[in-house]
């Protein structure tokens, strides 16, 4: 009987091997097909990954093209459903789950009328096109020609995008008036009398690449100038006229997305998409109120440490004392540069595996600076030799205090966005996850968690800097209250501003810009605090269960070790690490 059982077990094992191989091969085929299609549909993104495109294609922005992409997603979902998941390896189960979630969200997003909203108060197709150069290679004659070929297609991109926005107007899916004040400047600011001063011309202001004929370079530069003057500027003027005469007069009077057709259902979807949780708007609102109360109490203690009787008195000092503010953009950038180098020197103490790709700092473009946030990060590309960049807002200098710089820098650069994204680009995983998976709750949750790591890196060595950290954490906590307040509870813009003004140490300009962002981009801002709370929860659990075996650098390597993932997958991977320890 023992021998018969052994033979039967061997037979079952041999039978399982083909099933395992078949399931994994099926998934690999779908993943490869999916990723090839993504590169085909996003040719500029493909070029940033080193895929040569002599034709210089750009994405089709029409709704018809989007409908075709959604049909492809539905087809892949059917193929995924036919796979025996029990036959997948552990890694492929993760790949399966992430791809299925991404496709399911793509299909659901297309079912809402809000899919016709194709710009926010801080972004749009014109700015995206102007920023395209940041992630493209310029190594030789063909790279420059490809770029010009793309510039020549801007008029079509503009017409397609306006056509989609016209459908948004017709359907009642228009951005609220209160969040779009001054948006026209993001368009007009790109129009220049001299093409050589245009952002679209910037690649031709660089040094001629080694091995490239200077005459060829000059000829391509002249072609770019002609394209900017004859094609791009007229398209921008058409866009500006359309925005001022057709879109702006039809802006939405209510700031909340719930005022739009199907708005409540759409906001519920955005919560699920952005947080990767099943939390409701009410639950998130209450989490926010709880966090606000906790952080506010810590602010009181820091204020006493600084010698102020009240939190409000210390914040007033921080907001108004000239010693905390730069007099020139260059002074602010120098302060940022010094802080980032201090942080760089501390990185090996908190993370075991460091990213190889470096990062730099740049100023946010002038035409968008006044209406956008304090800073942001733009990923680099090791495939084509482009560094990541931490962009700093140098407008309204009296609103950019020095005491915010440490918290801001650890979030946007290292150990925050640059470290996480650059590491992800190096991981041994399918390309669709390495380059295409962006789960906001993880990415922004890690960024906010990184601000707290500044405590262990001893960056907040004055009460002012520590209040800057707390103000930034409070900023993300108030988002939970304000975003849900606006889009689920009928809050006005002014009520949101008042709530943030009362609880954070942020400047008036920053609060205005942030509330406008939440209004025009529902749900995105919820991801930060929800993600950070989950990482902190997992760290507490690991510390408690492992005791002396807990290693902070190893914990961070585990968190970052699979790239951006939904929070439930993150929890599972940390639990597996705890079990193996």
N, C-alpha and C positions, 0 to 999 in steps of 0.2 A: 504493500500500500504506500509506503514511504517513497519507493522508486517510482510508482505510478504518479504520485503527487508531484515529484520532481520533474518528470517528463511533461506533465500537464502544465506546470509552471513555466517550463522552458518554452513550450508551445505558445502559451499566452504571451510571453515576453517577445517571442519572435513575431507574433501577430501584431503586437502593439507598436513595434518599431516602424513598420510601413505607415501606420496611422499617424504616428508622431511626425515622421518625415513628410507625409502628405499635407498635414495641417500647416506645418511650418513653411513648406514650399508654396502653398496656396496664399498664405499671408504675405510672403516675400514678393510674390508676383503682383499682388494688389498694391503693396507698399511701393514697389518700383514703378508701377503704372501711375499711381497717384502722384509720386514725386516728379516724374517726367512731365506730367500734365501741369503741375504747379509751375515748373520752370518755363514751360511753353506759354502759359497764360500770363506769367510775370517776367517778361524778358529782361527788364532793367534789373530786377532782383537777381535773375540768373547771371547777368554780367558781373554783378557784385561778388558772385561766388566763383568767378573765373571762367564762366561759359562764354566763349567767343560768339559774337553775333554781328557779322559784317554788315548785315542789312540794317541793323539798328532799329529793331522793332520796339513798340511800346504796347502796353495793355489796352485792350478794348474796354472802354468804360460804359458801354451801352447796357441797358437793362436786358436786351436780347442776349448779349454775350453772358451776362450773369445768369440768366435762365438756363443757358446751356451748361454752365458750370454746376448749377444746382442739380440738373438731371444727371450729370456725371457722378455727383456725390450720392444721389439716390441709388444709382447702379452699383457703386462700390459698397454701399451699405447692404444691398442684397447679397453681394458676393461674400461680405464678411459674415452675414448671418448663416451662410452655407458651410462655414468652417466649424469643425468639431473643436471647440476651445479646449477640451480636455486633452487634446493631443498637442497642445502648444507648450513650449518651454516657458519657464518663469519670465524670462526677458521678453519673449514674444507675446505673452499674455499682457504685459505692460504696453507693448507696442500696439497690440490689438485694441486695448481699452482706450488709449490716447487717440488713435486714429478714428475709432468709432465715435468718441465724444466730439471730436473736431468736425466730422462729417455731419453728425446729427445736429449740432449747433448751426452749421452752415445752412442746412435745409430748413430748420426752424426759423432762423433769421430772415430767410427769404419770404416767409409767409406773412410778415408784418409790413404794413405800408411804410413804416419808418425806414425800410431799406432804401427808399429814395432820398433820404437825408445824406448827402454826400460831402458835407463839410461841417466843421464846428467853428466856434468863434476864434479858434487858434490854428486851424488847419484848412486846407483846401487843395484842389487839384493844381492850382497855380503855384502854390508854395511847394507842394510835393515835386512838381516838375523842376522848379528852380533849385531844389535841394538834391535832385537826382545825381548831380556831379559828385556829391560828397562820398558816394559809395562806388564810384566807377573807376576802373583803371585808366590811366593816361600814360601808356608806356611807349607807344609807337604811332605811326601815321594812321594805321587802321583804327586804333582806339579813338583818336580825335575825329576821324571821319564817321565812325559809328555814332559818336555823340552828336555831331552835326545832323546826321540823318534822323536822329531822334528829335532834335530841336525842330526840324522841318515838319514834324507831325503834331506840333502843339496845337495848331488851329483845329485839327480834327478832335483831339482830346478835349479841347475847350468846348467845341460844339456838342460832343457827346455828353459831357458833364452838365452843361446847361440844359440839355434836353431832359436829362434825368431830374434835375432840380425843378424844371417846369412841371414835371409830373408830381413832384412833392408839393408844389404850390397848389395844383389842381386838387390834390387829395387831402389837403389840410395838414401836411407834415412839414411845417415851416419852422425854422429856428425862432425862439422868442425874441422880441424886440430888445428887451433889457440886457440881453447877453451879447448883442451884436453891434453895440455902439462903437464906431470907429473901424469896423471890419473892412470898409472900403479902402482903408489905407494899406492893407496887406496886398491889395491889388495894384493900386496906384503907385505904391512904393517900388514896384518892380519895373515901372515904365521909366526909361531914361532917354534923354535926347541924344546922348552919345552912347552908342552900343557898347563901347569899351568900358563904360561904367556900370553896365548891367551885370547882375549876378550870373546870368546865363553865360557871360563871357569869361568868367573867372578862370576856367581851365587854360585859357590862352594868355593869362598873365603870369604863368609859371615859366620856369626855366625849360628850354627846349630839351626833351629827353635825349640821353646819350644814344648816338647812332641814328638819330633822325635828321634828315636834311633840313637845315634852317629855312630854305626856300619853300619846302613843302609845308613847314609849320606856318610860315607867314601867309601862304596861300589858304590854308585851312582857317587861320584866324580871320582873314578877309571874308571868307565864306560865312563864318559864324556871325560877323558883324552884319553882313547883308541879310542873313536869316533873321537875326534879332530885329533889325529895322523894318524889314519888309513883311515878316510873318508873325513873329512873337508879339511885338508891340501892338499891331492892329488887333490881334486876338485878345490881348490884355485890355485894350480900350473897349472892345466889344463886351468883355466880361464886366468891366466896371460900369458901363452904361446899363447893361442888363441888371446888375445888382442894385444900382441906385434907382432905376425907374420901375423895375418889375418885382424884384425879390423883397427889398427892404420895405416898400409900402404894404406888402402883404404879410409882414412878420406876425408871429403869434403873440397875442396880448398876454396870455397866461404863461408864467415861467415853467410850469410843470408839464412833463410829457403826458401825464394823465388827462390833460385837456385835449389831446389829439385823439382821433379815432383809434380805438383799440389800445389806448395808451397804458391802461392798468396792466393788461396782459403782457404788453411789450416790456414794461418795467420789471415785472416778475421774471421774465426771460433774461433781462439784462443782469438782474441780481444773480441768478443761477450761473450765467455765463461768466461774469466777472469774478465772483467769489468761489466758484466751483463747489458751492454748498447748496443745501436746501433751506437755508434760513429765509424767513419772511422779512418784509420791510419793517414790520413792527418789532420783530426780534432784533434786527440790526439797529434800529433806532434806540432800543433800550440798552443794547450793548454799548452804544455810543455814549448815552447819558451816564452809564456807570463808569466808563473810562474817563470821561470829562471830570467827574467828581473826584476820582482817584488822582489824576494828574494835577488838578487844581490844588489839592492839598499838598502835593509835593512842591508846587510852585510857591506856596506860602512859606514853606520851610527854607527854600533857596533865597527868597526875598529877605527873610530874617537874617540868614547867613551874610547877606550883602549889606546889612545894616539898615534895612527899610522896615517900617512898622507894618506896611501892607504890601500885598502882591501888586496892587494897582499902582502904588507909588514907584516901585522898582521898574515896572513895565513902562511907566511914563518917562522915567529917567532914560531907559534903554532906547525908547523911541525918539527922544528929542536931543540927547547930548551929542554935539558935533564930533566928539572924539571917536564915535563908533562908525563914522561914515566917510567914504572916500570922496575926494574932491575931483578926481578924474577917473575915467574908465581904466586907465593904465594902473592907477593905484589899486583899484579893486582887483584887477587881474593879478597883480603882483602878490597881494594878500592871499588870493586863492592858490596861486602857484606855491607859495611857501607852505601853506597848510597841507596841500596834497603831497608834497615831498616828505613832510613829517609823517604823514599817514603811511606812505609807501614803506618807510623804514620800519614800521611796526607790523606790517602784514605777516611776516613769517611766524609771529608769536600767536596768531589766532587761526591761521589756515595752513594745512599741511601741503596741499597741492596748489601752487599759484599759477595763474594764467601766464602764458608766454607773451601774448600780444600786449604791447604798451598802449598807453592812452595819452592824449594831449588835452589842452584847454583852448577854447575859442569863445569869442563873443557871439551872442545871439544876433542874427541879422537885424539891422536897424528898423526895417519896415514892419517887423512883427514884434519887436522887443517890448514896446509899451503896452501891448495888450496880452502878452503871454506871461508865463510863470517865471519864477526866479532863476531856474536852471533846468536843463534836461540833458539826456545822454543819447548819443548817436553811435550805434554799434559799428565796429570796424570789420575788416575782412582779412584774415590771415591768408586766404587763398590768392588775393590779388595785392597784398601788401599795403593795406590801409589800416591805420590805427583807429581805435575807438576815440571819441571826443566828448568831453564834458563841456557843454555850452553854458556860459554864464551871462546873465542879463545885466548889461551895464547902462541901461536907461534908468531914469529916475533914481539917481545915486543916493538921494536922501531917504530912499526906501529900502536900501540894500545893506543892512548893518553887518559889521565885521563879526559880531558874536553869533551870527547864523552860519558862518562859513564852515566850521568843523562838521556840524550835523549835515549840512547841505552836501559837503564833499564826500563824506563816507557813504552817503546814499547814492549819489550820481556816479561816482568814480569807483574807488575801492574802499572797503570790501564789497560795495554795493553793486550797481548795475554793470560796471565794466568787468569786474572780477567774475560775476556770475555768468554773464553772456559770453565773455571770452573763453571761460572754461568750458562752457557748453559747446562752443565751436570746436573744441579739441577732443570731445568725448567719442568713444568708439560706440556709436549707435547709428541707426538709420538716419539718412540725411533729412527726412521730413521732421524728425525730432530735433536734430542738431541745429538746423537752420530755420525750421518753420513752426515749431511748437512754441507758442507764447501764451502761457497761462498767467494772466495779470495778477491773480492772487498770490502766486508763487514769486513772480519777478518783483512786483512792488512790495510784497510782504517781506522778501529778503532785503530789499532796499531799506525799508523802515527798520527791520531788525538790525541792520548794519549800523544805523544811527545809535542804537543802544550799545553796540559793540564799542563805540567810541568811549564809553565809560571805562571798559577794560583796557583800552588803548591810551587812557589818561589824556584824552584830548580836551575834556571840559575842565580845565584847570583854574577857571575863575567862575564866580557866581553868574556873570554875564553869559559866558559860553554854556554853562549848565542850564540857564534859563532858555538859551537858544535851543538846546536839545529838547527841553520840556515843551517849549512853544511849538516845535516841529511835531512832537508826538501829539500834543493837544490839537494841532492843526488836523492831523489824520483822524483823531477821535471825533472832532467836531464834524468831519466829513460824513461820518455815519449818521449823525443827527441831521445835518443840513441837506444832504442828498436825498435821504428818505423824506425829510420834511417837505422839500420842494416838489418831489415827484410822486409822493404818496399821501401827503397830509395837507396839501394846499398852502404851503408857506409862500410868502412873497419873497422877492429878492432882498428887500430891506430887512426882513426878519432874519434871514440867513446871515446877512452882513452883521447885524447887531449881535447875533449869537456868537459869531466868530470873533468879533471885536472884543466882546466881553470876556471871552475865555482864552484867547491866544495873545501872544505878544507880537503877532504879525503886523506889518505896516498896513496902512489904509489901501495903498496901491495893490499890495499882494492879495489882500482880502477881496478887493473888487475883482481882480483878475481870476482868483480862484472860484468865487461864486459864479462868475460868468461861465467858467469852465464846467462846473457841475450842472448848470442849467442846460448847456448845449451838448453835453456828453453824458447822458444819464447812466448811473450805475458804475462807471469806471472807477470813480474815486473810492468806492466801498472796498475795493480789493486790498488796499494797502494795510489797513488796520486788521481786517479779518485774517489776511495771510500772516502778518506779524504775530498776532495772538496765537495762531496755530504753531508757528515755529517755537515761540517761547514756551508754549504748553509742552511740546515734544522735548525741549531741552530740560524742563523741570522733571519730566517723567524719566528721562535718561539719567539725569543726575541722581534722582532718588533711588532708582532701581540698581544702578551700577556702582554707586558709592565711590570708592577709591579707584575703581576701574574706569570711571568716566574721564575721557580725554576731550577737551574742548576742540582742539584742532581736528581730531578724528571725527567728532560729531559734525563739524562744519563740512568736512569732506564728504560725509554721508549725505547731508542735506543737499549739497551741490552736485553729488555724484551721478545723478540721472538727468541733469538738466531741469528745465521747467516742467513741472508735472502738476496735475490737480492735487488739492490738499489731501484727499483720501489716499492717493497713491504715495504721497510724501509720508503720511503717517504709517503706512504699511512698510515702507522701506526703513524708516527709523526703528520700528518695532522689530523687524528682522535683525537689524544691527544689534539692538539691545539683547535679543535672544542669543545671538552668536557670541556675545561677550560673556 
